[in-house]
């Protein structure tokens, strides 16, 4: 979500600000779980591995990067390969992303990758992007305990040859329909072209839900690392809302519609206030009006 704040600052104030906070990223190269069980770790780096074995290892080895997100319960995984893509018939899956929580069995059944990840104890939600996977865990579990299992699940999925998501043609949230008026069309276009790419950089997503012409309020839904993130409310108010109101005068505000969850997200109020203050200072420095 931090990327969106910085991007909106540049767009609205037409000024250049710093790159902001940087995420710590780590890279890891692992074998699939089946290979780990059948071959010693040192064999991958050994020079005496046979030609056939080496070829097999190269085909089944992935270089996966992990990137921290603003939400401590979410981690972004970059497999170095497309995640959401087209199937063999050329039918495109959801290009903007696919979000599913563990209790949603019906939606989970659509994604072999999500189903595999939910087999890892502690995984709460999965978001699939064009080239990344955001995994959200339950608070009582620690990344140090489950991260390796997530790596294995991702590699096992790619080894299976199955698609990350079953291709079912459908209209996305930002598809401009024939009966959409000019205001709604502009909101969808701005969300798709300016706001969503910035949010996805942090492993999350934002979806259009609706627009109330009488009140001027835009309803959106957050997904991925944005769900439960301590700074999401600040970003929604001063990033998304300010940007929409700047380009579309008819918009008076933005509100997030929350999905029902099987667990309430607990946020450290003190830490949340610190983050909010930090963003407030950055926004004001960029010349964006900030209302307390």
N, C-alpha and C positions, 0 to 999 in steps of 0.2 A: 504493500500500500504506500510505502514511502516514495516509490518511483512516481506515483501519480501526483503526490503533493509537489514534488519538484517540477514535474512536467507542467502541471497547471499553473505553477508560479511563472514559468517561462512564457506560457501562452498568454496569461492575463496581464502580467506586468511588462512583458516584452523586455525583460531584463535577464541577464545571465547570473545564475547563482551556482554555488559549488556543487559538487557531485553528491554531497550529503553523506549519509552513513553508508559504509560498504559492508556487504555480507561476507562473513568468513566462508570460504568454500574449500571443500576437500575432495580429492579424487581417489578412486580406489579401483583396482582391477582384480576381479575375482573370477573363479570358475563357478559353473553351475553347481547346485548342491549334489547332483548325482556324481559329478566328477570329483568333487572334494572328498566324497565318501570312498571313491575307488582308486584315487591316486594321491601320493604324498605331495605336500605343498612344494617341496623342492624340485619335483620332477618338471614343473613348468619352466623353471629357469635352467634346468640342466642341459648340457650340450650333448649328452649321450641319448637323448630321446629320439626314437625312430622317426623317419620321415612321415609315415602315416599318422603316428600319434601326434606329432607336431601340428600337422594340418588340421586334425580334429580339434585340438586345443585352440588353435587360432580361430576356427569357425565358431566355437562355443564359448569363447571368452569375450567378455564385455568390459568396456572401460566406463564405469559409472561415476558421475560426479554428484556430490550432494551440496546443496546450497541452503544455508539457514534463511528463514523467513522472519518477518516481524512477529509472527505468532510462534512462541516457543514450543507449542504442541504440534506444529506442522513443519515438515521438512520437504524440500524440493529435490527430486531425483532426476538427473539428466542422463538417460541411457546412451546418448550419442547416436540414437536412431529415431526415426519417426515413431510417435506414439499413436496419435489419431491420423489415419490416412485413408486412402480409398481401398475397397476390397477388390477381388479379382475381376468382378464384373464392372468396375469403374464407378460404383455407387459410393458417394462420399458419406462418411460418418459425420457426426456433429463437429463442424470445423471449429466452433468456438469453445468447445470443451464439454466434458461429461463429469458430473459430480454425483456421488452416491455415498450414502451412509450405511453402516453395517446392518442396521435393522431393516433396511429396505431390500428385502429378498427379491422382489420383482425386478427392480432396476439392476441389482447385482447380477442377476441371471443374464443380463444383456452383455456383460463385460467379463470375459474369461480372465483378464488381467486383474480386475478388481476382486473377483472371486478368489483368485490365488492370493492376493494380498490380505484379504480378510481371514485367511487361514492362519496368519501370523497373530498370535495372541497380543492384544494391546492396540491393534489398528482399529480406529474408530470411523474414519472416512477417507475416501480416495477421490482425487480430482485428476482427470486425464486432460492434458493440454496437447497442442500439436506436436511438441517435442519434449515434454516433461511430464513428470508424475508427482503430484503433491500428496503426501501421506500425512494424515492427522491422527495422532495417538490419544489414548486416554491419559489423563494427567498422572495417574498413579504408576504408569509405566515409564521407563527411562529409555532414551535413544540408545544408550550404550548396551542395553540388553536386547533390543529388538532390531536394530539397524542391519546387522548382518543377515538376519532372517529375511528382511525386506529385500536386500540385495539378491539373495538366493531366489526369492519368489519372482523377482523381475527377470532374472536370467533364465529361470526355468520356463517362464512364459514365452520368452523370445525363442527359446530352443524348441518349444512345441509347435511353432509356426502358426499358431492361432492369432486372429486379429485381436487388438485390444478392446474393440467394441464392435458388436454385431451391427452391420450397416442397415439402418432403417431410415429411409428418406423421411425427413420431417421439416417443418418450418421452424427456424430458430427464433429466439426471443427478439432479435434485432432485424429480422426480415421485414422489409417495408411492404405492407399489404396494400391492395387496391383501395380499401376503405379507410386507410390511415390518412388523417389530415396532414397539413403541412407541418404543424407543430410536432406531432408524434413522429413523423418521418425525420425531422431534424434531430429530435432527441435520440432516436435509434441510431442515426448516422454518427452522431457525436459519441455515443457510447461505444459503438463498434470501432470507429476509426481512431479516436483519441484516448478514450478512458480505458477501455478493456485491455489494449496492449500494455499499458503502464501497470495495470493491476496484475496482469499475468506474469509480468517480470518478477513479481514477488511470490509467485506460486498460487495466486488466487484468481478469482473471477467475479464479475458483476453482471447481473442479468436484468433486463428491462421487464417490469411487471405491468405497469400501467401509468396513465396520466389522468389526473382529475382536472378537467377544464375549469370547473368552478373555483377550486382552491388554488390551482396552479401547482399542485404537489406531484412530484414524480415518485413512483414506487419502484424500488429496485430490490434485488435479492443478492446477498453475498455468498460466495462459495469458496472452497479450498482454504488456503491459509487465512483468508479474510474472516472466516467464521470464528468468533471467539478471540480475535486479535485485540489486544488492549488499545491499539492506536486506530482501529477501524472507524470508530465514531468520529474521531478528529478528521480523518481523511475524508469520510463521507460528507462531513459538514463543510470543510474548508477546501477540499479538492474537487470532488464531484459536484457538489451543490454550487460552489462559486463558478465553476467552469460552465455548467448548464445555464445558470442565471445570466452569465456574461454574454453568451452567444444567443440565448433564447429568452427575451424579456418576459414572455408569458409564464415562464417557470418561476415560482416563488420559493421553492424548497425541494428537498429530496429526503425521503424516509425509507429505511430498510425494512422489508417484510421478512420476518424470521420464520424459518421452518421449525416444525416441532422436533425436539431432540429428546433422546432417551437419557440425556445427562445435562445438567445445568453447568455452564462454563463459569468457573470461579476466577475472578480477576483480582489481582492485587491492586487495591484502590490507590495506594501511595505510588506505586510504580506507574499506574495509568496516568496519574496527575503529572508526574514528572515528564512522561512522554508528551502529554498534551501541551505542557508549558514549552517544551522544546520545539514542537511543531508551530506553536503560536508565535514564538520568536522568529522562526525561519520565515513564516508566512508574512509577518509584518515587515521583516527586512526586505522581502521581495516586492513590497508595495501592494499586497493584497489586503483589502479591507477585512478585518477580523472582528467579529462581534462576540463579546463575552457572554 
